[in-house]
Amino acid sequence: METDTQSHTICEPKTIYSPDRSLSLCVGVDTDTKKVWYSLQKEGTTLIKPSLLALYSHHEENLLYTTQAPEFHESSHDETWEQPWGEQRAIRDHHTELTLTLPSHTIRFRLFNDGFGFRYEITGEGTLEIVREETEFNISTESSAWWIPALGQNHYEHLYKKSELPKMGIAHTPLTIELPHEEGFLSIHEAALYDYGAMNLVPTEKGLTSKITPLSTKIIGQVALPFSTPWRTVIVADRAIDLTTSRIMLNLNEPSKIEDTSWIEPTKFMGIWWGMFLHYFTWGSGPKHGATTANALRYINACKELGIRGLLIEGWNQGWDGDWTQNGDKMNFMLPYPDFDIHTVTSYAKSQGVEIVGHHETSGNMAHYEWQLPEAYDYYRHFGVKYIKTGYVSPRSNGKEFHSSQFGVKHYQKTVELAAERKIMLNIHEPVKGTGIERTWPNLMSREGVMGQEYEGGGAVTPEHATVLPFTRVLAGPLDYTPGLFNLSGTSRKVSSTLAKQLAFYVTLFSPVQMVADLPEHYDANRDAFKFIRDVPVNWESTQPIDGAIGEFFVVARRDRSSDDWYVGGVTDENERTVTFALDFLPEYRNYTATIYRDGDDAHWQGNRESLIIDTQNVSQNSELTLRMAAGGGFAIRFSIDGENPLPY
């Protein structure tokens, strides 16, 4: 196929423009291949060259193949909707839509000011076996990308690499790309992933093409017709920091199917968890068993004393003894160990105003888990538990399927819908990646899907990692990074950050259910620093990124949804850094008290990790702050209104 959009086609190409007319998307059909193609320009510069689209059935038939001119239809849409929780309350959905329709299928494009999405809609009846999808993204091969490997043993739990595009392996999405010649940044991902394998990307001579996670039978899915694939999405930004403001993925998902969302409540929670990694406790039964009645009551008291609303309890149910990662067929989610009295624990938690966060570890055996559902959810609800963390620690589901295959995607969705029926909120570990379905199912509060702090110690996590995540993994939605470690040097786990950076994570890494991961005694020993964790919200009215560069640093401001307070978090890589930024995000005619938690002068991620200075300043919208971040460090700020000295209106 020629790269000129005026190449030989069986119809005149159709071009649509974003609402602000900065982006133009051209769609046509190539005469030689009979394939639909698209291309993208930004203000006259081609960012994506003509890229072919194909979807193959088991007969090697391209379901998108056409020998006739399609019917084009153009429309526009503009509305603002509200999230029950999120990085911002009000989301504007403003786009131009182009549909290319033929008797057997429709390809639907939606073009926003900051990117676009498209999907394939197949008509007909009965079932269809899809063997592969070839969706091209023909960007310059001089581009570079931040990526983690797909279709391996460890899912999403990797450090990101930066590579030239041709040297990249099979990569998960979101895939964040820096275009050459200062042409900007792209992030390729997908939205509304249902009943289909997750999309991965592989380099080609022309750029990138899709590779859908297969089933063990080598096909990518068997679907009921009519059927729509997930949306393929591309965010476009001049600066990397602008990638973080896109809401395309959410806008391409359907509105909430849960009519009454009043029971869905963001929260913070401690856990009988980190002690296992420190080898103070064990998940399995025995003399060091962590999830005992006595230990749970002690943690509940700590939550009450420290002002943390929830408590996660792992290892309470039978099935953990021995190598629990191989115990998927032994886990019993309705049978506590003898030393754990679930009635006493949940009753006492309720009397203290503490929510229990339940836990179901499946060890990747989805079939055994589904065999116990929904009764296992009903069991928890009987005891008043409405938050559940689930886990799928295993290289393969049921010993043979990728977690992100159609098999896994359908399983995770089943758990979300069963949980919603019982007013249960989920935090899924070892998940399939986020694709914005939390808009439709807002009881899906968070996911792991990241190399989180359980990997701290031994050099597995680098200081750079947290400065890459806002531009990559976080674009897929909320993540449970398990922040809040305070004892950074005094245990077997030498953490690759400073204490100030641990506080900053509560602002820089969004999740509506944030863990307070360390042991209660470590918080009790540093109540001054812990005050920030107690104060910081987990649900935001609005978010405004301030500055950042991928793999170097990130600074973001967020406004509390339930007050006029603002918070700012900043993190840096292994390099010491000083940042200066205006406070123009604060409202006019208001004085604020800024409580600043920053690295001490001798702080460093390889020593003096816990060195912290807490300052206060009187500031307003016209103020400016200059803050130093130590190597591997950061800062966290709370801006609270000074009610005693308001400026005149």
GULUM-213791 format. One record per residue (C-alpha): z, y, x; residue in one letter. Coordinates in steps of 0.25 Angstrom, whole numbers, plus 5000, padded with zeros to 4 digits. Layout:
ZYXA;...
END
This chain:
500050005000M;499750145005E;500850235007T;500250355000D;500650354985T;499250384981Q;498850244986S;497950154977H;498750134965T;498350084951I;499050204945C;499350344948E;500650354955P;501750424947K;502750524953T;504050564948I;505050674953Y;506550674954S;507150774945P;507250874956D;505850844961R;506350814975S;505950664974L;504650604969S;504450454966L;502950404966C;502650274959V;501350194958G;500650064959V;499950014971D;498549954969T;498549854980D;499949784977T;500049824963K;501449864966K;502149984961V;502650084972W;503450204973Y;503750314983S;504650424985L;504550564990Q;505650674992K;505050814992E;503750774998G;504250675008T;504050525005T;505350445007L;504850315001I;503350275003K;502650194992P;503550074990S;503049954982L;503849884972L;503849734968A;504649624961L;504349484962Y;504549364952S;504649224956H;503149214955H;502949314966E;502449404955E;502749554957N;503349594944L;503049744947L;501549714950Y;500549794942T;499049804941T;499049914930Q;499450054929A;500950064925P;501450164915E;502350274921F;503350344913H;504250464918E;505550514913S;506750594917S;508250584915H;509450674917D;510850644913E;512250644918T;513250534916W;514750514920E;515350394928Q;516750344924P;516950344939W;516150374952G;515850474963E;515550574953Q;515750584938R;514450644933A;513050574937I;511750644934R;510550544932D;509350634933H;508050564936H;506550544934T;506050414929E;504750344931L;504450204925T;503250124929L;502950024918T;502049904917L;502149784907P;502949704916S;503949804922H;504349944924T;504750014937I;505750124934R;505950244944F;507050344943R;507050464952L;508250554955F;508450674963N;509050584974D;508250454973G;507650354964F;507850214958G;506850114952F;506849974946R;505949864940Y;506049834926E;505449704922I;505049674908T;504849534901G;505749424896E;506449304901G;506849294916T;506249334929L;506449284943E;506349394953I;506049344968V;505949474975R;505849624974E;505049714984E;505449854982T;505049944993E;505650064999F;504650115009N;505350215017I;505150255031S;505450145041T;505950255050E;507150265041S;508550215045S;509550145035A;510950115034W;511049965029W;511849835028I;511249695028P;510949625015A;510849475012L;511849435022G;513249375022Q;514149505020N;513549575009H;513749725010Y;514949725020E;514249775033H;514249905041L;512949985039Y;511849985049K;510850105052K;509550045055S;508050095056E;507450045043L;506549935049P;507749875057K;508649855044M;508949725039G;509049685024I;509949795019A;510849815007H;510649934998T;511050054997P;510150065010L;510350205015T;509150265023I;508850385032E;507450425032L;506750475044P;506350615047H;507550675040E;506950635026E;508350595021G;509050465016F;508850355006L;509750255000S;509050134993I;509850054984H;509849994969E;510550024956A;510949944944A;510849804951L;510949694940Y;510449554939D;509649564952Y;509849554967G;510349674975A;509249744983M;509249744998N;508149815007L;507349765019V;506549845029P;504949835028T;503849895036E;503750005025K;505250035022G;506149945014L;506049835003T;506949774993S;507549634995K;508349584983I;509549494986T;509149354982P;509749244975L;509949114982S;508749064975T;507949174983K;507549254970I;508149394968I;508449374953G;508149304940Q;508149404929V;508049414914A;506849504909L;506749624906P;507449654920F;507649784928S;507949774943T;509049864949P;508550004953W;508050024967R;508650164971T;508450264982V;509250384985I;508650494992V;509450605000A;509150705011D;510550685017R;511250555018A;512450615011I;511650644998D;511450494996L;512850484992T;512650574980T;511550494973S;511950434960R;510550364958I;511150224958M;512150254947L;511050324938N;510250204939L;511250124932N;511550114917E;512750194911P;514050124909S;514049994901K;515550014900I;515750114888E;517250144890D;517550164905T;518950224904S;519550094909W;518750104922I;519650174932E;519450204947P;520650174955T;521250154969K;521950024973F;522749954984M;522649804987G;523249684992I;521949675001W;522049745014W;523249665018G;522349535018M;521449605028F;522649635037L;523149495036H;524449535029Y;524049455017F;523149345013T;522249335001W;522649185000G;523949134996S;525049115006G;526149185013P;525349315015K;524649315002H;524349454998G;524249444983A;525649404979T;526449464968T;527449524977A;526349594986N;525649644973A;526849704968L;527049774981R;525649824981Y;525849874967I;527049954971N;526250014982A;525150054973C;526150124964K;526850194975E;525550234982L;524850284969G;523750174970I;523250124956R;522749984959G;523049864967L;522049754971L;522649614973I;521849514981E;522149364983G;522949344970W;522149234964N;522049094969Q;520849054978G;521149134990W;521749034999D;520948985011G;519549055014D;519449135001W;518049175004T;517649035001Q;518549024989N;517649074978G;517748954970D;519248954971K;519649094967M;520349094954N;520449234948F;521449194937M;522449114946L;523449194954P;524149144967Y;525549094963P;526149214971D;525349314963F;525949344949D;524749424942I;525549454930H;526749514938T;525749594947V;524949654936T;526149684927S;526849754939Y;525549834942A;525449884928K;526849924928S;526650004941Q;525250064936G;524449994946V;523149924943E;522949784949I;521549774955V;521149624953G;520349544963H;519349424962H;518849374975E;517649274972T;517249234986S;515849254981G;515949144971N;515349224959M;515149094951A;516649054952H;517049204949Y;516149204936E;516749074932W;518149144931Q;517549274924L;517849344915P;519249274914E;519649324928A;519449464923Y;520149434910D;521349374918Y;521449504926Y;521349594914R;522449514907H;523349564919F;522849714917G;521949704930V;520649794928K;520149804942Y;519649694950I;519049684964K;518049564965T;517649504978G;516449414983Y;516749374997V;515649285001S;514249285008P;513649234995R;513949224980S;514249084976N;513849034990G;512349074989K;512049204982E;512049344988F;513149434981H;511949534979S;511049434973S;510649434958Q;511749324957F;512849414963G;512349544955V;512449474942K;513849414945H;514449554949Y;513849614937Q;514449504928K;515849534934T;515649684932V;515349664917E;516449564914L;517449654921A;516949774912A;517149694900E;518649684904R;518849824909K;518949774923I;518449864935M;517849794947L;517849814962N;516849714968I;516949674983H;515749594989E;514849654978P;513449674976V;513149824979K;513349934970G;512149984962T;512750084952G;513149984941I;514550044941E;513850154932R;513550044922T;514849964925W;515850054929P;516949954930N;516249904943L;517050004951M;516749974966S;516249874975R;516449834990E;515049804996G;515349865009V;516049835022M;517349895018G;518749905025Q;519049765024E;518149755037Y;519049855044E;519549805057G;518749745069G;517749845069G;516949795057A;516949935050V;516550055058T;516950205055P;515450235052E;515450135040H;516150225031A;515150335034T;513950245030V;514550195017L;514350325009P;512850325012F;512650175010T;513650085002R;514250194994V;512850224988L;512950094981A;514250134974G;515750124975P;516350044986L;517649974989D;517850005004Y;519349985003T;519850115009P;521250165012G;521650095025L;522850165032F;523350065042N;522050085051L;522650035065S;523949955062G;523349825057T;522349725061S;521249805054R;520849925063K;520150015053V;518950095057S;519350225051S;520450335051T;521450355040L;520750475035A;519450405034K;520150295025Q;520550405016L;519150465016A;518550335011F;519150364997Y;518250474996V;517050435004T;516850294999L;516850294984F;517550184975S;518250204961P;519150094965V;519650124979Q;520550034987M;521750084994V;521649975004A;522849975014D;524249915013L;525249995005P;526150015017E;525050075025H;524950185014Y;526350205012D;526450235027A;525450355026N;525650415012R;525050545016D;523750485019A;523850395007F;523950514998K;522450534999F;522150394994I;523150414983R;522450544979D;520950514981V;520250484968P;519250364966V;518450434955N;517650554957W;517050674949E;516050714960S;515650674974T;515050774984Q;514650714998P;514850825009I;514250765022D;513950645029G;512950565038A;512750415036I;513650335046G;514350465051E;515150535041F;515350555026F;516050665018V;516150675003V;516850754992A;517350694979R;517950764967R;519050684959D;518650644945R;520050674939S;520450804946S;519850924954D;520150864967D;519150834978W;519150734989Y;518350735002V;518150615011G;517550605025G;517250495035V;516650485048T;516050375058D;516650345071E;516350485076N;517350605074E;516750705065R;517050845060T;516450885046V;516451025039T;516251035024F;516351135013A;517151115001L;516151164992D;516351044983F;517651104978L;517651184965P;517651334966E;518851414964Y;519851304968R;520751294979N;520951154984Y;521951084994T;521250995003A;522150875008T;521350825020I;521650685026Y;520950695040R;520950615053D;521950655063G;521550715076D;521750585083D;521150495072A;520050395076H;519550265069W;519950185082Q;521250245084G;522250335076N;521550295063R;522750345055E;522850485061S;522750575048L;522950725046I;523250775031I;522950925030D;522851015018T;521951135016Q;521751235005N;520251235002V;519251284992S;517751264989Q;517451375000N;518251295011S;517651205022E;518351085029L;518151035043T;518650905046L;518650805058R;518550655056M;518950565067A;518150455072A;518050355061G;518850455052G;518750545040G;519550635030F;519950635016A;520250765008I;520850794994R;520550924988F;521550954977S;521651084969I;522751184974D;523251224960G;524251324966E;523151414972N;521951404963P;520851504966L;520451604955P;519351564946Y;
END
